[in-house]
Amino acid sequence: MEIAREEIFGPVLSVLTFETEDEAVEIANSTDFGLGAGVWTTDVRRAHRVAHRLRAGNVWVNCYRVVAPNVPFGGTGASGWGRESGLDAVREYTETKAVWLELGGETRDPFVLG
C-alpha cells in the first residue's frame, strides 16, 4: 500500500499485520525512505536483532521520537542528506587534513626511523 511506502508527515497511523519477524522487517524495508522506525517488544534480543536489520537512520525501541543534541539524527535512502546533532553533524562540515612539520632543519628519509 502507498501509505506504507511513502514518507508521510502528520498525525497518521497505519497498522499492518504480519506473521513473522522476517515479514515485518521486509514490510518496513520495502520503502525508499528511512527516517525512523519503531519496534515494540518485551524481548530485548528481538529488539536488537530487528533494529539492526531495519534500514532507518533512527530506530526507537519501546519509545518514539526521542532525541538528544549529542546523538546523530537523520535518515537513510530518500530521507537522508546527512546527520544533524552529535559529532556526525560536525563531520559534515569538516575536511580533515594532516600536516607534518620538520623543525630540525633537515630533510628526513621517511623510511628510516630515528
NUPABA-53265 format. One line per field, with one value per residue: x, z, y of N, C-alpha, C, O, CB in turn. Coordinates in nm, 3 decimals, decimal comma, m for minus. Glycine has a CB too. Layout:
REM NUPABA-53265
n_px c(X; ...)
n_pz c(Z; ...)
n_py c(Y; ...)
ca_px c(X; ...)
ca_pz c(Z; ...)
ca_py c(Y; ...)
c_px c(X; ...)
c_pz c(Z; ...)
c_py c(Y; ...)
o_px c(X; ...)
o_pz c(Z; ...)
o_py c(Y; ...)
cb_px c(X; ...)
cb_pz c(Z; ...)
cb_py c(Y; ...)
REM end
This chain:
REM NUPABA-53265
n_px c(0,083; 0,041; 0,052; 0,218; 0,460; 0,534; 0,668; 0,518; 0,412; 0,259; m0,038; m0,073; m0,149; m0,064; m0,154; m0,030; m0,054; 0,143; 0,304; 0,549; 0,873; 1,063; 0,893; 0,785; 1,013; 1,072; 0,845; 0,876; 1,116; 1,053; 1,045; 1,151; 1,230; 1,365; 1,363; 1,291; 1,223; 1,017; 1,015; 0,830; 0,849; 0,888; 1,105; 1,435; 1,643; 1,520; 1,458; 1,713; 1,799; 1,604; 1,619; 1,877; 1,844; 1,666; 1,633; 1,693; 1,752; 1,722; 1,626; 1,384; 1,315; 1,047; 0,968; 0,933; 1,052; 1,249; 1,506; 1,835; 2,082; 2,343; 2,333; 2,338; 2,104; 1,904; 1,808; 1,793; 1,841; 1,596; 1,526; 1,743; 2,004; 2,248; 2,352; 2,209; 2,300; 2,521; 2,856; 2,870; 2,730; 2,899; 3,116; 3,017; 3,074; 3,342; 3,667; 3,917; 4,264; 4,606; 4,905; 5,247; 5,536; 5,869; 6,097; 6,364; 6,537; 6,637; 6,611; 6,436; 6,462; 6,177; 6,151; 6,324; 6,369; 6,410)
n_pz c(0,000; m0,067; 0,152; 0,327; 0,203; 0,138; 0,256; 0,510; 0,669; 0,955; 1,158; 1,139; 1,144; 1,043; 1,033; 0,990; 0,944; 1,027; 0,999; 1,068; 1,207; 1,005; 0,795; 0,893; 0,900; 0,628; 0,524; 0,652; 0,540; 0,274; 0,136; m0,011; 0,169; 0,493; 0,755; 1,030; 1,259; 1,454; 1,717; 1,903; 2,173; 2,419; 2,428; 2,451; 2,295; 2,048; 1,995; 1,951; 1,734; 1,532; 1,512; 1,413; 1,156; 1,030; 0,785; 0,857; 0,972; 1,239; 1,503; 1,727; 2,030; 2,200; 2,246; 2,101; 1,880; 2,046; 2,111; 2,127; 2,177; 2,144; 1,998; 1,684; 1,426; 1,157; 0,829; 0,607; 0,266; 0,055; 0,250; 0,362; 0,400; 0,526; 0,866; 1,158; 1,461; 1,724; 1,684; 1,422; 1,273; 1,292; 1,153; 0,895; 0,810; 0,808; 0,682; 0,690; 0,741; 0,725; 0,854; 0,836; 1,005; 0,999; 1,229; 1,276; 1,082; 0,890; 0,604; 0,616; 0,567; 0,491; 0,536; 0,725; 1,059; 1,343)
n_py c(m0,118; 0,227; 0,407; 0,279; 0,286; 0,546; 0,860; 1,011; 1,300; 1,405; 1,368; 1,064; 0,723; 0,411; 0,075; m0,239; m0,586; m0,877; m1,194; m1,312; m1,232; m1,185; m1,113; m0,876; m0,710; m0,708; m0,575; m0,325; m0,240; m0,206; 0,037; 0,349; 0,528; 0,621; 0,748; 0,711; 0,439; 0,225; m0,011; m0,233; m0,438; m0,699; m0,850; m0,829; m0,929; m0,971; m0,706; m0,588; m0,744; m0,696; m0,414; m0,386; m0,488; m0,316; m0,064; 0,236; 0,566; 0,623; 0,416; 0,345; 0,180; 0,060; 0,318; 0,648; 0,900; 1,011; 1,231; 1,377; 1,631; 1,537; 1,308; 1,157; 1,246; 1,159; 1,045; 0,753; 0,644; 0,792; 0,967; 1,088; 1,326; 1,335; 1,398; 1,542; 1,698; 1,581; 1,438; 1,345; 1,535; 1,757; 1,656; 1,662; 1,916; 1,927; 1,898; 1,684; 1,718; 1,627; 1,754; 1,758; 1,854; 1,938; 2,033; 2,031; 2,122; 1,953; 1,739; 1,452; 1,100; 0,931; 0,663; 0,577; 0,525; 0,740)
ca_px c(0,000; 0,116; 0,073; 0,328; 0,585; 0,564; 0,702; 0,401; 0,429; 0,129; m0,095; m0,120; m0,106; m0,104; m0,131; m0,025; m0,032; 0,247; 0,306; 0,682; 0,969; 1,118; 0,792; 0,776; 1,130; 1,055; 0,746; 0,935; 1,225; 1,006; 1,024; 1,272; 1,255; 1,413; 1,395; 1,286; 1,146; 0,988; 0,997; 0,772; 0,867; 0,940; 1,221; 1,547; 1,720; 1,445; 1,473; 1,844; 1,803; 1,521; 1,675; 1,994; 1,802; 1,584; 1,704; 1,641; 1,854; 1,696; 1,534; 1,346; 1,259; 0,950; 0,952; 0,938; 1,092; 1,340; 1,624; 1,927; 2,175; 2,470; 2,307; 2,309; 1,967; 1,891; 1,752; 1,865; 1,767; 1,540; 1,503; 1,865; 2,109; 2,347; 2,308; 2,203; 2,338; 2,633; 2,982; 2,848; 2,690; 3,020; 3,197; 2,961; 3,132; 3,485; 3,754; 4,036; 4,393; 4,725; 5,018; 5,369; 5,628; 6,003; 6,152; 6,508; 6,616; 6,687; 6,516; 6,450; 6,415; 6,055; 6,154; 6,424; 6,327; 6,515)
ca_pz c(0,000; m0,077; 0,284; 0,393; 0,129; 0,124; 0,378; 0,542; 0,788; 1,006; 1,256; 1,064; 1,193; 0,959; 1,102; 0,900; 1,017; 0,976; 1,065; 1,119; 1,221; 0,873; 0,716; 0,948; 0,852; 0,483; 0,505; 0,695; 0,448; 0,135; 0,102; m0,046; 0,278; 0,615; 0,859; 1,161; 1,274; 1,593; 1,748; 2,035; 2,212; 2,553; 2,407; 2,419; 2,185; 1,927; 1,974; 1,887; 1,605; 1,435; 1,494; 1,327; 1,019; 0,972; 0,714; 0,905; 1,040; 1,382; 1,542; 1,866; 2,085; 2,307; 2,258; 1,966; 1,865; 2,150; 2,050; 2,217; 2,094; 2,123; 1,925; 1,543; 1,379; 1,013; 0,765; 0,504; 0,140; 0,011; 0,368; 0,424; 0,343; 0,631; 1,004; 1,246; 1,601; 1,751; 1,610; 1,279; 1,212; 1,282; 1,046; 0,766; 0,775; 0,836; 0,588; 0,768; 0,672; 0,806; 0,823; 0,901; 1,012; 1,047; 1,292; 1,299; 0,975; 0,799; 0,526; 0,666; 0,484; 0,558; 0,559; 0,826; 1,191; 1,427)
ca_py c(0,000; 0,351; 0,468; 0,208; 0,307; 0,688; 0,932; 1,094; 1,381; 1,445; 1,275; 0,948; 0,593; 0,298; m0,051; m0,353; m0,711; m0,964; m1,326; m1,345; m1,123; m1,159; m1,042; m0,741; m0,636; m0,690; m0,468; m0,198; m0,201; m0,201; 0,177; 0,422; 0,622; 0,557; 0,846; 0,649; 0,317; 0,192; m0,153; m0,255; m0,577; m0,723; m0,937; m0,741; m0,988; m0,938; m0,562; m0,564; m0,815; m0,624; m0,280; m0,400; m0,520; m0,210; 0,043; 0,364; 0,645; 0,611; 0,310; 0,356; 0,057; 0,086; 0,463; 0,706; 1,040; 1,057; 1,291; 1,447; 1,707; 1,469; 1,184; 1,188; 1,228; 1,173; 0,927; 0,681; 0,642; 0,920; 1,051; 1,135; 1,409; 1,353; 1,388; 1,658; 1,672; 1,491; 1,454; 1,321; 1,662; 1,838; 1,598; 1,704; 2,045; 1,916; 1,828; 1,652; 1,730; 1,600; 1,842; 1,713; 1,967; 1,905; 2,152; 2,014; 2,180; 1,851; 1,660; 1,316; 0,988; 0,886; 0,519; 0,549; 0,573; 0,798)
c_px c(0,088; 0,146; 0,188; 0,462; 0,626; 0,596; 0,592; 0,430; 0,292; 0,077; m0,158; m0,065; m0,155; m0,065; m0,137; 0,002; 0,080; 0,245; 0,440; 0,767; 1,028; 1,020; 0,778; 0,892; 1,119; 0,955; 0,807; 1,042; 1,180; 0,969; 1,157; 1,316; 1,303; 1,453; 1,398; 1,200; 1,126; 0,964; 0,940; 0,779; 0,911; 1,066; 1,340; 1,633; 1,652; 1,461; 1,604; 1,850; 1,726; 1,577; 1,795; 1,954; 1,721; 1,671; 1,640; 1,753; 1,842; 1,599; 1,510; 1,282; 1,175; 0,939; 0,954; 0,971; 1,171; 1,465; 1,709; 2,030; 2,307; 2,455; 2,271; 2,163; 1,965; 1,848; 1,846; 1,781; 1,720; 1,508; 1,630; 1,955; 2,215; 2,283; 2,306; 2,245; 2,456; 2,755; 2,964; 2,806; 2,810; 3,107; 3,146; 3,027; 3,284; 3,555; 3,887; 4,161; 4,504; 4,837; 5,137; 5,471; 5,761; 6,066; 6,303; 6,595; 6,669; 6,572; 6,537; 6,399; 6,292; 6,055; 6,258; 6,377; 6,444; 6,556)
c_pz c(0,000; 0,060; 0,359; 0,324; 0,119; 0,259; 0,405; 0,671; 0,832; 1,105; 1,185; 1,130; 1,097; 1,031; 1,000; 0,984; 0,950; 1,057; 1,131; 1,132; 1,086; 0,787; 0,764; 0,898; 0,703; 0,453; 0,538; 0,598; 0,303; 0,092; 0,063; 0,068; 0,402; 0,721; 0,995; 1,161; 1,422; 1,608; 1,889; 2,065; 2,356; 2,547; 2,362; 2,306; 2,051; 1,895; 1,902; 1,748; 1,499; 1,409; 1,400; 1,180; 0,953; 0,906; 0,751; 0,978; 1,190; 1,404; 1,692; 1,911; 2,207; 2,341; 2,115; 1,974; 1,982; 2,079; 2,159; 2,130; 2,066; 2,044; 1,781; 1,509; 1,229; 0,954; 0,668; 0,377; 0,102; 0,128; 0,419; 0,339; 0,449; 0,768; 1,070; 1,384; 1,611; 1,665; 1,461; 1,208; 1,194; 1,167; 0,907; 0,717; 0,791; 0,723; 0,659; 0,681; 0,770; 0,760; 0,904; 0,894; 1,072; 1,101; 1,314; 1,189; 0,875; 0,718; 0,565; 0,564; 0,555; 0,591; 0,663; 0,957; 1,261; 1,392)
c_py c(0,125; 0,412; 0,403; 0,233; 0,453; 0,751; 1,033; 1,169; 1,428; 1,343; 1,155; 0,822; 0,487; 0,171; m0,163; m0,477; m0,791; m1,092; m1,355; m1,220; m1,085; m1,080; m0,898; m0,654; m0,610; m0,578; m0,333; m0,149; m0,187; m0,059; 0,240; 0,514; 0,549; 0,657; 0,780; 0,525; 0,292; 0,044; m0,160; m0,403; m0,584; m0,808; m0,852; m0,798; m0,957; m0,790; m0,532; m0,625; m0,738; m0,485; m0,284; m0,419; m0,408; m0,104; 0,176; 0,436; 0,639; 0,497; 0,325; 0,225; 0,094; 0,234; 0,518; 0,854; 1,095; 1,110; 1,356; 1,518; 1,637; 1,338; 1,218; 1,159; 1,250; 1,041; 0,859; 0,684; 0,781; 1,012; 1,117; 1,220; 1,434; 1,344; 1,525; 1,611; 1,577; 1,519; 1,431; 1,449; 1,754; 1,787; 1,634; 1,833; 2,045; 1,844; 1,808; 1,662; 1,698; 1,692; 1,792; 1,825; 1,921; 2,033; 2,145; 2,072; 2,080; 1,792; 1,517; 1,216; 0,929; 0,737; 0,478; 0,609; 0,639; 0,931)
o_px c(0,196; 0,256; 0,248; 0,566; 0,743; 0,554; 0,575; 0,467; 0,217; 0,143; m0,280; 0,052; m0,275; 0,045; m0,238; 0,074; 0,107; 0,192; 0,445; 0,736; 1,042; 1,061; 0,761; 0,872; 1,154; 0,979; 0,793; 1,056; 1,263; 0,872; 1,263; 1,425; 1,283; 1,565; 1,496; 1,114; 1,207; 0,901; 0,994; 0,723; 0,966; 1,127; 1,345; 1,690; 1,718; 1,476; 1,605; 1,901; 1,776; 1,582; 1,813; 2,022; 1,710; 1,771; 1,547; 1,839; 1,942; 1,501; 1,603; 1,204; 1,225; 0,903; 0,974; 0,923; 1,160; 1,523; 1,660; 2,063; 2,377; 2,552; 2,182; 2,105; 2,018; 1,851; 1,961; 1,664; 1,795; 1,467; 1,623; 1,980; 2,265; 2,175; 2,388; 2,226; 2,486; 2,756; 3,036; 2,842; 2,822; 3,165; 3,224; 3,035; 3,347; 3,508; 3,960; 4,163; 4,497; 4,861; 5,130; 5,491; 5,763; 6,086; 6,364; 6,717; 6,741; 6,455; 6,646; 6,307; 6,303; 5,968; 6,279; 6,349; 6,559; 6,644)
o_pz c(0,059; 0,081; 0,446; 0,382; 0,094; 0,363; 0,330; 0,771; 0,752; 1,131; 1,174; 1,167; 1,073; 1,085; 0,932; 1,084; 0,831; 1,168; 1,238; 1,074; 1,055; 0,715; 0,683; 0,859; 0,656; 0,365; 0,462; 0,578; 0,217; 0,019; 0,100; 0,065; 0,414; 0,771; 1,068; 1,075; 1,505; 1,524; 1,983; 1,992; 2,410; 2,651; 2,247; 2,228; 1,954; 1,779; 1,803; 1,655; 1,389; 1,294; 1,318; 1,090; 0,831; 0,963; 0,686; 1,040; 1,261; 1,331; 1,772; 1,837; 2,303; 2,453; 2,020; 2,063; 2,015; 1,996; 2,268; 2,021; 1,971; 2,025; 1,758; 1,555; 1,180; 1,020; 0,649; 0,380; 0,114; 0,106; 0,513; 0,222; 0,460; 0,784; 1,042; 1,419; 1,517; 1,585; 1,380; 1,092; 1,092; 1,092; 0,811; 0,596; 0,788; 0,674; 0,684; 0,565; 0,886; 0,640; 1,027; 0,788; 1,184; 1,027; 1,363; 1,203; 0,782; 0,757; 0,547; 0,486; 0,669; 0,665; 0,687; 0,966; 1,243; 1,458)
o_py c(0,127; 0,464; 0,465; 0,203; 0,481; 0,701; 1,130; 1,109; 1,485; 1,242; 1,145; 0,816; 0,476; 0,160; m0,179; m0,472; m0,774; m1,098; m1,416; m1,116; m0,967; m0,988; m0,807; m0,540; m0,501; m0,496; m0,237; m0,028; m0,159; m0,039; 0,189; 0,571; 0,428; 0,652; 0,792; 0,508; 0,334; m0,019; m0,102; m0,485; m0,488; m0,836; m0,808; m0,721; m0,922; m0,753; m0,458; m0,563; m0,716; m0,441; m0,194; m0,370; m0,406; m0,060; 0,223; 0,373; 0,650; 0,483; 0,320; 0,165; 0,151; 0,270; 0,443; 0,924; 1,213; 1,040; 1,386; 1,470; 1,674; 1,266; 1,299; 1,061; 1,350; 0,937; 0,900; 0,723; 0,878; 1,126; 1,197; 1,191; 1,546; 1,288; 1,612; 1,494; 1,503; 1,612; 1,490; 1,469; 1,821; 1,866; 1,637; 1,856; 2,150; 1,741; 1,903; 1,622; 1,737; 1,705; 1,785; 1,885; 1,870; 2,129; 2,239; 2,072; 2,118; 1,794; 1,464; 1,242; 0,884; 0,690; 0,359; 0,728; 0,601; 0,987)
cb_px c(m0,095; 0,041; m0,055; 0,299; 0,572; 0,447; 0,842; 0,272; 0,526; 0,029; m0,200; m0,077; m0,158; m0,039; m0,235; 0,084; m0,161; 0,387; 0,274; 0,751; 1,080; 1,154; 0,657; 0,774; 1,260; 1,008; 0,620; 0,995; 1,336; 0,885; 0,959; 1,250; 1,129; 1,529; 1,295; 1,236; 1,216; 0,868; 1,132; 0,625; 0,969; 0,834; 1,190; 1,633; 1,734; 1,296; 1,467; 1,956; 1,746; 1,376; 1,716; 2,080; 1,719; 1,496; 1,701; 1,517; 1,848; 1,639; 1,590; 1,248; 1,371; 0,989; 1,066; 0,806; 0,971; 1,376; 1,585; 1,996; 2,204; 2,534; 2,193; 2,400; 1,869; 2,021; 1,627; 1,896; 1,648; 1,415; 1,442; 1,940; 2,052; 2,417; 2,399; 2,059; 2,219; 2,590; 3,086; 2,742; 2,582; 3,099; 3,202; 2,809; 3,071; 3,508; 3,771; 4,025; 4,411; 4,768; 4,986; 5,424; 5,568; 6,092; 6,083; 6,539; 6,729; 6,760; 6,533; 6,376; 6,529; 5,937; 6,180; 6,563; 6,272; 6,628)
cb_pz c(0,121; m0,163; 0,366; 0,396; m0,009; 0,059; 0,366; 0,555; 0,763; 0,893; 1,343; 0,913; 1,338; 0,816; 1,217; 0,790; 1,023; 0,983; 0,964; 1,027; 1,320; 0,803; 0,724; 1,102; 0,884; 0,418; 0,593; 0,834; 0,456; 0,117; 0,219; m0,174; 0,309; 0,584; 0,858; 1,264; 1,206; 1,643; 1,736; 2,042; 2,119; 2,640; 2,302; 2,544; 2,204; 1,943; 2,107; 1,974; 1,620; 1,485; 1,630; 1,373; 1,019; 1,080; 0,558; 0,998; 0,995; 1,441; 1,507; 1,888; 2,122; 2,432; 2,348; 1,890; 1,843; 2,252; 1,941; 2,318; 2,160; 2,257; 1,993; 1,452; 1,452; 0,949; 0,695; 0,547; 0,150; m0,070; 0,479; 0,469; 0,290; 0,615; 1,082; 1,248; 1,678; 1,730; 1,664; 1,259; 1,299; 1,416; 1,060; 0,777; 0,861; 0,968; 0,452; 0,828; 0,612; 0,797; 0,854; 0,835; 1,094; 0,933; 1,425; 1,313; 1,033; 0,878; 0,372; 0,797; 0,463; 0,474; 0,429; 0,785; 1,277; 1,427)
cb_py c(0,000; 0,451; 0,458; 0,060; 0,250; 0,760; 1,002; 1,007; 1,502; 1,463; 1,347; 0,956; 0,566; 0,305; m0,073; m0,334; m0,795; m0,896; m1,435; m1,448; m1,161; m1,290; m1,113; m0,744; m0,714; m0,822; m0,493; m0,213; m0,302; m0,292; 0,254; 0,504; 0,703; 0,468; 0,961; 0,746; 0,195; 0,270; m0,233; m0,203; m0,648; m0,791; m1,050; m0,718; m1,141; m0,974; m0,486; m0,621; m0,958; m0,614; m0,220; m0,517; m0,646; m0,146; 0,020; 0,345; 0,787; 0,745; 0,166; 0,475; m0,046; 0,009; 0,529; 0,684; 1,125; 0,942; 1,394; 1,347; 1,837; 1,439; 1,102; 1,106; 1,325; 1,221; 0,962; 0,534; 0,547; 0,897; 0,969; 1,022; 1,543; 1,486; 1,294; 1,722; 1,614; 1,351; 1,359; 1,212; 1,731; 1,837; 1,448; 1,723; 2,156; 1,844; 1,908; 1,511; 1,874; 1,450; 1,993; 1,582; 2,084; 1,842; 2,176; 1,869; 2,255; 1,740; 1,682; 1,299; 0,877; 0,918; 0,447; 0,607; 0,458; 0,718)
REM end
